[in-house]
Amino acid sequence: MSDAESSKESKKYVHNCTKCGTCCEKWSEVPIYIEDFQKWIADGTIHHVLPYLQLHETPPAYVRIILKKPETTDDPNPSGCPLYDYSNKICNVYSSMPIHCASYPLAYNGDKFYLVDNDSPGLGNGTMTAETLERAREKAREHFTAVSNTSAILPLLYTMIIAEIMKKSQEAMASLSEEDQKQLDELLSKSKDDEETEGDEEIKEETPPEETEGDEEIKEETPPEETEEDEWEDIEEDKDEEKEE
């Protein structure tokens, strides 16, 4: 085998999941795409993932859907994926895992394939046939398509939903009677006053009393208190004087 062939062989992509949980335990947020929803609705998995779905908005217009654990104090693995069974070291939806996980660690940018994690425990583990390698590449292509589709569609859907919610809210406000409107204004005003009062109390608790000039003068004029050691030294001095006399 030539040096060129040897170099090419050493760079061949080989990855087989070891099911060690390393990746699942470190992902606190798992990106979810529209294609994931299509798959989960079709196979019934949606009921398992729905409690953990969150919508995150990053200004000015970037919106994404993620899987994230609710914050609890008794969770043995608070930073991990919510679908990962920490005790049994297995994904609860392994046969229908998110596209993000299924394609990992291989990625595709529309032109070439590359690794998103060079430290994955599965890299170099075992061997891969031509068929399994092609399946890995296909997963990476699916991930690239899912990212592109979701990035294009989700912000538009989100904007439309928010606009519809605001419209319904305005219609509801317009339909209120004068009496209902008055009661609502009073509630909002009272809530605002309560918040301001709480804020004032917090400021009072945190702000230490200011020292006046009188306090500073008293501090300057007051001599330091004598300690037992000082008193003992005075006594010793008196005794020495008595001896000299």
ZABATI-479465 format. One record per residue (C-alpha): x, y, z; residue number from 1. Coordinates in Angstrom, 1 decimal. Example, Ala and Ser with C-alpha at 12.3 -4.5 7.8 and 13.67 -1.06 7.14 Angstrom:
// ZABATI-479465
<node east="12.3" north="-4.5" up="7.8" pos="1"/>
<node east="13.7" north="-1.1" up="7.1" pos="2"/>
***
This chain:
// ZABATI-479465
<node east="0.0" north="0.0" up="0.0" pos="1"/>
<node east="1.4" north="3.4" up="-1.0" pos="2"/>
<node east="1.7" north="6.3" up="1.4" pos="3"/>
<node east="-1.2" north="8.1" up="-0.3" pos="4"/>
<node east="-3.5" north="5.0" up="0.0" pos="5"/>
<node east="-2.4" north="4.5" up="3.6" pos="6"/>
<node east="-3.3" north="8.2" up="4.4" pos="7"/>
<node east="-6.6" north="7.8" up="2.7" pos="8"/>
<node east="-7.4" north="4.7" up="4.6" pos="9"/>
<node east="-6.5" north="6.3" up="8.0" pos="10"/>
<node east="-9.0" north="9.1" up="7.3" pos="11"/>
<node east="-11.9" north="6.8" up="6.5" pos="12"/>
<node east="-14.9" north="7.6" up="8.6" pos="13"/>
<node east="-15.8" north="4.8" up="11.1" pos="14"/>
<node east="-18.3" north="5.4" up="13.8" pos="15"/>
<node east="-20.4" north="3.0" up="15.8" pos="16"/>
<node east="-22.4" north="4.1" up="18.8" pos="17"/>
<node east="-21.1" north="2.5" up="22.0" pos="18"/>
<node east="-24.3" north="3.4" up="23.9" pos="19"/>
<node east="-22.2" north="4.8" up="26.7" pos="20"/>
<node east="-24.4" north="7.8" up="27.1" pos="21"/>
<node east="-21.5" north="10.3" up="27.0" pos="22"/>
<node east="-23.2" north="12.4" up="24.3" pos="23"/>
<node east="-26.7" north="12.2" up="25.7" pos="24"/>
<node east="-25.5" north="13.2" up="29.2" pos="25"/>
<node east="-23.7" north="16.4" up="28.0" pos="26"/>
<node east="-26.5" north="17.7" up="25.7" pos="27"/>
<node east="-28.7" north="19.9" up="27.8" pos="28"/>
<node east="-30.5" north="21.2" up="24.7" pos="29"/>
<node east="-31.3" north="19.1" up="21.7" pos="30"/>
<node east="-32.4" north="21.0" up="18.5" pos="31"/>
<node east="-35.7" north="19.8" up="17.0" pos="32"/>
<node east="-36.8" north="20.2" up="13.4" pos="33"/>
<node east="-40.0" north="20.1" up="11.5" pos="34"/>
<node east="-39.1" north="16.7" up="10.0" pos="35"/>
<node east="-38.8" north="15.3" up="13.6" pos="36"/>
<node east="-42.5" north="16.4" up="14.2" pos="37"/>
<node east="-43.6" north="14.6" up="11.1" pos="38"/>
<node east="-41.9" north="11.4" up="12.1" pos="39"/>
<node east="-43.1" north="11.5" up="15.7" pos="40"/>
<node east="-46.7" north="12.3" up="14.8" pos="41"/>
<node east="-46.7" north="9.3" up="12.3" pos="42"/>
<node east="-45.2" north="6.8" up="14.8" pos="43"/>
<node east="-46.9" north="8.1" up="18.0" pos="44"/>
<node east="-43.6" north="9.2" up="19.7" pos="45"/>
<node east="-44.9" north="12.8" up="19.9" pos="46"/>
<node east="-46.6" north="12.0" up="23.3" pos="47"/>
<node east="-43.2" north="11.1" up="24.8" pos="48"/>
<node east="-41.4" north="14.2" up="23.7" pos="49"/>
<node east="-44.2" north="16.8" up="24.0" pos="50"/>
<node east="-43.6" north="17.6" up="27.8" pos="51"/>
<node east="-40.0" north="18.6" up="27.0" pos="52"/>
<node east="-40.4" north="20.7" up="23.9" pos="53"/>
<node east="-39.5" north="24.4" up="24.4" pos="54"/>
<node east="-39.6" north="27.4" up="22.0" pos="55"/>
<node east="-36.6" north="29.7" up="22.2" pos="56"/>
<node east="-36.4" north="33.1" up="20.6" pos="57"/>
<node east="-33.1" north="34.9" up="20.0" pos="58"/>
<node east="-33.5" north="38.5" up="18.8" pos="59"/>
<node east="-34.0" north="39.8" up="16.3" pos="60"/>
<node east="-35.8" north="36.9" up="14.5" pos="61"/>
<node east="-34.1" north="33.6" up="15.3" pos="62"/>
<node east="-36.5" north="31.0" up="16.6" pos="63"/>
<node east="-35.7" north="27.4" up="17.4" pos="64"/>
<node east="-37.4" north="24.5" up="19.1" pos="65"/>
<node east="-35.4" north="22.4" up="21.5" pos="66"/>
<node east="-35.8" north="19.4" up="23.9" pos="67"/>
<node east="-34.8" north="20.5" up="27.4" pos="68"/>
<node east="-35.4" north="19.1" up="30.9" pos="69"/>
<node east="-37.5" north="21.0" up="33.4" pos="70"/>
<node east="-35.5" north="22.2" up="36.3" pos="71"/>
<node east="-35.8" north="19.9" up="39.3" pos="72"/>
<node east="-33.6" north="19.5" up="42.5" pos="73"/>
<node east="-33.7" north="15.6" up="42.6" pos="74"/>
<node east="-32.5" north="15.0" up="39.0" pos="75"/>
<node east="-29.3" north="12.8" up="39.0" pos="76"/>
<node east="-28.3" north="14.2" up="35.6" pos="77"/>
<node east="-29.7" north="17.8" up="35.4" pos="78"/>
<node east="-27.6" north="18.7" up="32.3" pos="79"/>
<node east="-28.5" north="15.7" up="30.1" pos="80"/>
<node east="-31.1" north="15.1" up="27.4" pos="81"/>
<node east="-34.7" north="14.6" up="28.8" pos="82"/>
<node east="-35.2" north="11.6" up="26.6" pos="83"/>
<node east="-32.1" north="9.8" up="28.0" pos="84"/>
<node east="-32.7" north="7.1" up="30.7" pos="85"/>
<node east="-29.8" north="7.9" up="33.0" pos="86"/>
<node east="-30.2" north="4.8" up="35.1" pos="87"/>
<node east="-30.4" north="2.3" up="32.3" pos="88"/>
<node east="-28.0" north="4.2" up="29.9" pos="89"/>
<node east="-30.4" north="4.2" up="27.0" pos="90"/>
<node east="-32.5" north="6.6" up="24.9" pos="91"/>
<node east="-36.2" north="6.3" up="25.5" pos="92"/>
<node east="-36.9" north="6.9" up="21.8" pos="93"/>
<node east="-33.8" north="5.1" up="20.4" pos="94"/>
<node east="-35.7" north="3.8" up="17.3" pos="95"/>
<node east="-37.1" north="7.3" up="16.6" pos="96"/>
<node east="-34.4" north="9.6" up="18.0" pos="97"/>
<node east="-34.1" north="13.2" up="16.8" pos="98"/>
<node east="-32.4" north="13.8" up="13.5" pos="99"/>
<node east="-29.7" north="15.8" up="15.4" pos="100"/>
<node east="-28.8" north="12.7" up="17.3" pos="101"/>
<node east="-29.2" north="10.2" up="14.5" pos="102"/>
<node east="-26.7" north="12.0" up="12.3" pos="103"/>
<node east="-24.1" north="12.7" up="15.0" pos="104"/>
<node east="-21.1" north="13.1" up="14.7" pos="105"/>
<node east="-21.2" north="13.3" up="10.9" pos="106"/>
<node east="-22.5" north="16.5" up="9.3" pos="107"/>
<node east="-23.0" north="17.9" up="5.8" pos="108"/>
<node east="-22.8" north="21.5" up="4.6" pos="109"/>
<node east="-24.3" north="21.0" up="1.1" pos="110"/>
<node east="-20.9" north="20.4" up="-0.4" pos="111"/>
<node east="-18.9" north="18.0" up="1.8" pos="112"/>
<node east="-19.1" north="15.9" up="4.9" pos="113"/>
<node east="-17.3" north="16.8" up="8.2" pos="114"/>
<node east="-17.1" north="15.9" up="11.9" pos="115"/>
<node east="-18.9" north="18.1" up="14.5" pos="116"/>
<node east="-17.2" north="16.2" up="17.3" pos="117"/>
<node east="-13.7" north="14.6" up="17.1" pos="118"/>
<node east="-14.0" north="13.2" up="20.6" pos="119"/>
<node east="-17.1" north="11.0" up="20.2" pos="120"/>
<node east="-16.4" north="7.6" up="21.8" pos="121"/>
<node east="-17.9" north="5.8" up="18.8" pos="122"/>
<node east="-15.2" north="7.1" up="16.4" pos="123"/>
<node east="-12.9" north="4.4" up="15.2" pos="124"/>
<node east="-15.1" north="1.8" up="17.0" pos="125"/>
<node east="-15.3" north="-1.4" up="15.0" pos="126"/>
<node east="-15.8" north="-1.3" up="11.2" pos="127"/>
<node east="-18.3" north="0.1" up="8.7" pos="128"/>
<node east="-19.5" north="-1.6" up="5.6" pos="129"/>
<node east="-20.2" north="0.5" up="2.4" pos="130"/>
<node east="-24.0" north="0.2" up="3.3" pos="131"/>
<node east="-23.6" north="1.5" up="6.8" pos="132"/>
<node east="-21.4" north="4.3" up="5.7" pos="133"/>
<node east="-23.9" north="5.4" up="3.1" pos="134"/>
<node east="-26.7" north="5.3" up="5.7" pos="135"/>
<node east="-24.5" north="7.6" up="7.9" pos="136"/>
<node east="-24.1" north="10.0" up="5.0" pos="137"/>
<node east="-27.8" north="9.9" up="4.3" pos="138"/>
<node east="-28.5" north="10.9" up="7.9" pos="139"/>
<node east="-26.1" north="13.8" up="7.6" pos="140"/>
<node east="-27.9" north="14.9" up="4.4" pos="141"/>
<node east="-31.3" north="14.7" up="6.2" pos="142"/>
<node east="-29.9" north="16.8" up="9.0" pos="143"/>
<node east="-28.7" north="19.5" up="6.6" pos="144"/>
<node east="-32.1" north="19.5" up="4.8" pos="145"/>
<node east="-34.0" north="19.6" up="8.2" pos="146"/>
<node east="-31.9" north="22.6" up="9.4" pos="147"/>
<node east="-32.5" north="24.5" up="6.2" pos="148"/>
<node east="-36.3" north="23.8" up="6.1" pos="149"/>
<node east="-36.9" north="24.6" up="9.7" pos="150"/>
<node east="-34.7" north="27.8" up="9.6" pos="151"/>
<node east="-36.8" north="29.0" up="6.7" pos="152"/>
<node east="-40.3" north="28.0" up="7.9" pos="153"/>
<node east="-40.3" north="28.3" up="11.7" pos="154"/>
<node east="-39.7" north="32.1" up="12.0" pos="155"/>
<node east="-42.5" north="32.7" up="9.6" pos="156"/>
<node east="-44.9" north="30.4" up="11.5" pos="157"/>
<node east="-43.9" north="32.0" up="14.8" pos="158"/>
<node east="-44.5" north="35.5" up="13.5" pos="159"/>
<node east="-47.9" north="34.5" up="12.2" pos="160"/>
<node east="-48.9" north="32.9" up="15.5" pos="161"/>
<node east="-47.8" north="35.9" up="17.6" pos="162"/>
<node east="-49.7" north="38.3" up="15.3" pos="163"/>
<node east="-52.8" north="36.2" up="15.7" pos="164"/>
<node east="-52.5" north="36.1" up="19.5" pos="165"/>
<node east="-52.1" north="39.9" up="19.6" pos="166"/>
<node east="-55.1" north="40.3" up="17.3" pos="167"/>
<node east="-57.3" north="38.1" up="19.5" pos="168"/>
<node east="-56.1" north="40.0" up="22.5" pos="169"/>
<node east="-57.0" north="43.4" up="21.0" pos="170"/>
<node east="-60.4" north="42.1" up="20.0" pos="171"/>
<node east="-61.1" north="40.8" up="23.5" pos="172"/>
<node east="-60.1" north="44.2" up="25.0" pos="173"/>
<node east="-62.3" north="46.0" up="22.5" pos="174"/>
<node east="-65.3" north="43.8" up="23.4" pos="175"/>
<node east="-65.1" north="44.7" up="27.1" pos="176"/>
<node east="-67.8" north="46.8" up="28.6" pos="177"/>
<node east="-67.0" north="50.1" up="30.3" pos="178"/>
<node east="-67.4" north="48.5" up="33.7" pos="179"/>
<node east="-65.2" north="45.5" up="32.9" pos="180"/>
<node east="-62.6" north="47.9" up="31.4" pos="181"/>
<node east="-62.6" north="50.0" up="34.6" pos="182"/>
<node east="-62.1" north="46.9" up="36.8" pos="183"/>
<node east="-59.3" north="45.7" up="34.6" pos="184"/>
<node east="-57.6" north="49.1" up="34.8" pos="185"/>
<node east="-57.9" north="49.0" up="38.5" pos="186"/>
<node east="-56.4" north="45.6" up="38.7" pos="187"/>
<node east="-53.5" north="46.6" up="36.5" pos="188"/>
<node east="-52.9" north="49.7" up="38.5" pos="189"/>
<node east="-52.9" north="47.9" up="41.8" pos="190"/>
<node east="-50.5" north="45.3" up="40.4" pos="191"/>
<node east="-48.1" north="48.0" up="39.3" pos="192"/>
<node east="-48.3" north="49.8" up="42.7" pos="193"/>
<node east="-47.6" north="46.5" up="44.5" pos="194"/>
<node east="-44.5" north="45.9" up="42.3" pos="195"/>
<node east="-43.2" north="49.4" up="43.0" pos="196"/>
<node east="-43.8" north="48.9" up="46.8" pos="197"/>
<node east="-41.9" north="45.7" up="46.8" pos="198"/>
<node east="-39.1" north="47.3" up="44.9" pos="199"/>
<node east="-38.9" north="50.2" up="47.4" pos="200"/>
<node east="-38.8" north="47.7" up="50.3" pos="201"/>
<node east="-35.9" north="45.8" up="48.7" pos="202"/>
<node east="-33.9" north="49.0" up="48.2" pos="203"/>
<node east="-34.5" north="50.0" up="51.9" pos="204"/>
<node east="-33.3" north="46.6" up="53.1" pos="205"/>
<node east="-30.2" north="46.7" up="50.9" pos="206"/>
<node east="-29.1" north="50.3" up="51.5" pos="207"/>
<node east="-27.0" north="50.7" up="54.7" pos="208"/>
<node east="-27.5" north="53.9" up="56.8" pos="209"/>
<node east="-25.3" north="56.8" up="55.8" pos="210"/>
<node east="-22.8" north="58.1" up="58.3" pos="211"/>
<node east="-23.1" north="61.7" up="59.3" pos="212"/>
<node east="-20.2" north="64.1" up="60.2" pos="213"/>
<node east="-21.2" north="63.8" up="63.9" pos="214"/>
<node east="-20.7" north="60.1" up="63.8" pos="215"/>
<node east="-17.2" north="60.6" up="62.2" pos="216"/>
<node east="-16.2" north="63.1" up="64.9" pos="217"/>
<node east="-17.3" north="60.7" up="67.7" pos="218"/>
<node east="-15.3" north="58.0" up="66.1" pos="219"/>
<node east="-12.2" north="60.2" up="65.9" pos="220"/>
<node east="-12.6" north="61.5" up="69.5" pos="221"/>
<node east="-13.3" north="58.1" up="71.1" pos="222"/>
<node east="-10.0" north="56.5" up="72.3" pos="223"/>
<node east="-9.5" north="52.8" up="71.6" pos="224"/>
<node east="-10.6" north="50.5" up="74.4" pos="225"/>
<node east="-7.9" north="48.9" up="76.5" pos="226"/>
<node east="-7.5" north="45.2" up="76.2" pos="227"/>
<node east="-6.6" north="42.9" up="79.0" pos="228"/>
<node east="-3.1" north="42.8" up="77.6" pos="229"/>
<node east="-2.8" north="46.6" up="77.8" pos="230"/>
<node east="-4.1" north="46.6" up="81.3" pos="231"/>
<node east="-1.6" north="43.9" up="82.3" pos="232"/>
<node east="1.2" north="46.0" up="80.9" pos="233"/>
<node east="0.0" north="49.1" up="82.9" pos="234"/>
<node east="0.1" north="46.9" up="86.1" pos="235"/>
<node east="3.6" north="45.7" up="85.4" pos="236"/>
<node east="4.7" north="49.3" up="84.9" pos="237"/>
<node east="3.2" north="50.4" up="88.2" pos="238"/>
<node east="5.0" north="47.5" up="90.0" pos="239"/>
<node east="8.3" north="48.5" up="88.5" pos="240"/>
<node east="7.8" north="52.1" up="89.7" pos="241"/>
<node east="7.1" north="50.8" up="93.2" pos="242"/>
<node east="10.3" north="48.8" up="93.3" pos="243"/>
<node east="12.3" north="51.8" up="92.2" pos="244"/>
<node east="10.9" north="53.8" up="95.0" pos="245"/>
***
